[in-house]
Amino acid sequence: MARRFMQFSLLIGTIFNLSSVFAHYQPIQSSPHKKLQVDTILVEKQKHKMTLYHNNRPIKTYNIALGFNPEGHKEQEGDGKTPEGVYYITGKNPQSRFHLSLKLSYPSINDQNKAQRKGINPGSNIMIHGLGPRFHSKGKWHALKDWTLGCIAVTNDEIEEIFHYADVGTKVEILP
């Protein structure tokens, strides 16, 4: 009897663990009467992951592609780096050449001041976006290689979901 109970407990534990793993890959669900509001987007450059949060709880995680030279903080236009730090969504572009895009507040005042002291252009137009026509057929495989000019890229299906749940003003924290 004790052995059967132990086997049953292990089975239940395994099912619970598997369900928590797959929870990250389910469509975002919210009440049909109320839009779920993403309040923070966390980008972990080294892990190539982006996670949406609602009330400090992770909602969904995506695989991402970054700038073609992803290590380190973006300092100037053309360096191929994705910035690091805290930024905000400042605009939503439904007509983006990369399907849909969310504009980030890069360069911040601090980024601008650092660039000015160095006499360089910090760059601009850093976005979270989908795949343009060149990469659309790659689907999730696009994330195997960093290819953007400094932006954060997800699939077109994923940006449609993110675009719906993240509004202007949403905090975006980008970690090394």
C-alpha positions in Angstrom: 0.0 0.0 0.0 2.8 2.4 0.9 4.6 1.6 -2.3 1.5 2.4 -4.4 1.0 5.6 -2.6 4.7 6.5 -3.3 4.2 5.7 -7.0 1.0 7.7 -7.2 2.8 10.7 -5.5 5.7 10.5 -8.0 3.2 10.4 -10.9 1.3 13.4 -9.6 4.6 15.3 -9.0 5.8 14.5 -12.5 2.5 15.7 -14.0 2.7 18.9 -12.0 6.3 19.6 -13.1 5.4 19.0 -16.7 2.4 21.2 -16.6 4.5 24.1 -15.1 7.0 23.7 -18.0 4.3 23.7 -20.7 2.5 26.6 -19.0 5.1 29.0 -20.5 4.2 27.9 -24.0 0.4 28.2 -23.8 -1.4 31.2 -25.3 -1.9 34.1 -23.0 -5.4 33.8 -21.5 -7.4 36.6 -20.0 -11.0 37.3 -19.2 -13.0 38.0 -22.3 -14.3 41.2 -20.7 -10.9 42.5 -19.5 -7.6 42.9 -21.4 -4.7 41.4 -19.6 -2.1 44.2 -19.1 1.5 43.3 -19.3 3.3 45.6 -16.9 6.9 44.5 -17.4 8.9 42.8 -20.2 12.2 41.2 -19.1 14.8 40.6 -21.7 17.7 38.3 -20.8 20.3 38.8 -23.5 22.6 36.0 -22.5 19.7 33.5 -22.3 18.1 34.8 -25.5 14.8 34.9 -23.6 12.1 37.5 -23.2 9.4 37.1 -20.5 6.2 39.1 -20.1 5.0 39.9 -16.6 1.7 40.8 -15.1 1.6 41.9 -11.4 5.2 40.5 -11.0 4.1 37.1 -12.3 5.6 35.6 -15.4 3.0 35.1 -18.1 4.9 33.9 -21.1 8.5 33.4 -22.3 9.8 33.8 -25.9 13.0 32.9 -27.6 14.5 36.0 -29.2 17.1 37.2 -31.7 19.2 40.2 -30.8 21.6 42.6 -32.5 24.3 40.9 -34.6 26.9 41.8 -32.0 24.9 41.2 -28.8 27.5 41.4 -26.0 27.7 44.6 -24.1 25.5 47.7 -24.0 24.7 49.6 -27.2 26.8 52.7 -27.4 26.6 54.0 -30.9 24.7 53.6 -34.2 25.8 50.6 -36.2 27.5 48.7 -33.4 25.0 45.8 -33.7 24.4 45.8 -29.9 21.1 45.6 -28.1 20.9 48.1 -25.3 20.9 47.1 -21.6 19.0 48.9 -18.9 15.5 50.0 -18.2 13.4 51.4 -21.0 9.8 51.9 -21.9 7.5 51.3 -24.8 7.0 54.7 -26.4 5.1 53.7 -29.5 3.3 50.9 -31.4 3.6 50.5 -35.1 1.0 48.3 -36.8 2.6 49.2 -40.3 6.2 48.1 -39.4 8.3 46.5 -42.1 8.9 43.9 -39.5 5.2 42.9 -39.3 4.5 44.8 -36.0 6.8 46.7 -33.7 7.0 48.2 -30.3 9.4 51.2 -30.1 11.6 51.5 -27.0 12.8 54.6 -25.3 16.4 54.1 -26.3 18.5 56.2 -26.2 17.7 57.4 -22.6 19.0 60.7 -21.4 22.0 58.8 -19.8 22.7 57.0 -23.1 22.6 60.4 -25.0 24.9 62.0 -22.5 27.5 59.2 -22.7 27.4 59.3 -26.5 27.7 63.1 -26.5 30.8 62.9 -24.2 32.4 60.4 -26.6 31.3 62.5 -29.7 29.3 59.6 -31.2 25.7 59.0 -32.3 24.0 56.6 -29.8 21.6 55.3 -32.5 17.9 55.1 -32.2 14.8 53.1 -33.3 15.3 50.1 -31.1 12.2 48.0 -31.2 10.7 44.7 -30.2 9.5 43.4 -33.6 8.4 40.5 -35.7 10.0 39.1 -38.8 10.2 41.1 -42.1 9.7 39.4 -45.4 13.4 38.3 -45.5 13.1 36.2 -42.3 9.3 35.4 -42.2 9.8 31.9 -43.6 12.4 31.1 -40.9 9.7 31.2 -38.1 11.1 30.2 -34.7 14.4 29.2 -36.4 15.2 33.0 -36.7 16.3 32.9 -33.0 19.2 30.6 -33.7 21.3 33.5 -35.0 21.4 37.1 -33.8 20.6 39.2 -36.9 19.0 42.5 -36.0 20.7 45.9 -35.9 20.1 46.1 -32.1 16.4 45.2 -31.9 14.7 42.3 -30.2 13.0 40.0 -32.6 10.3 37.3 -32.2 8.1 35.5 -34.7 5.2 37.2 -36.3 2.7 35.2 -34.3 4.5 36.1 -31.1 4.7 39.8 -31.8 0.9 39.8 -32.6 0.4 38.5 -29.1 2.9 40.9 -27.4 1.5 43.8 -29.4 -2.0 43.1 -28.1 -1.0 42.9 -24.4 1.8 45.5 -24.1 0.8 49.1 -24.2 2.8 52.4 -24.5 4.4 52.9 -21.1 5.2 49.3 -20.4 8.5 48.9 -18.7 11.2 46.9 -20.6 14.2 45.7 -18.6 17.1 44.4 -20.7 19.7 42.4 -18.8 23.1 41.4 -20.1 
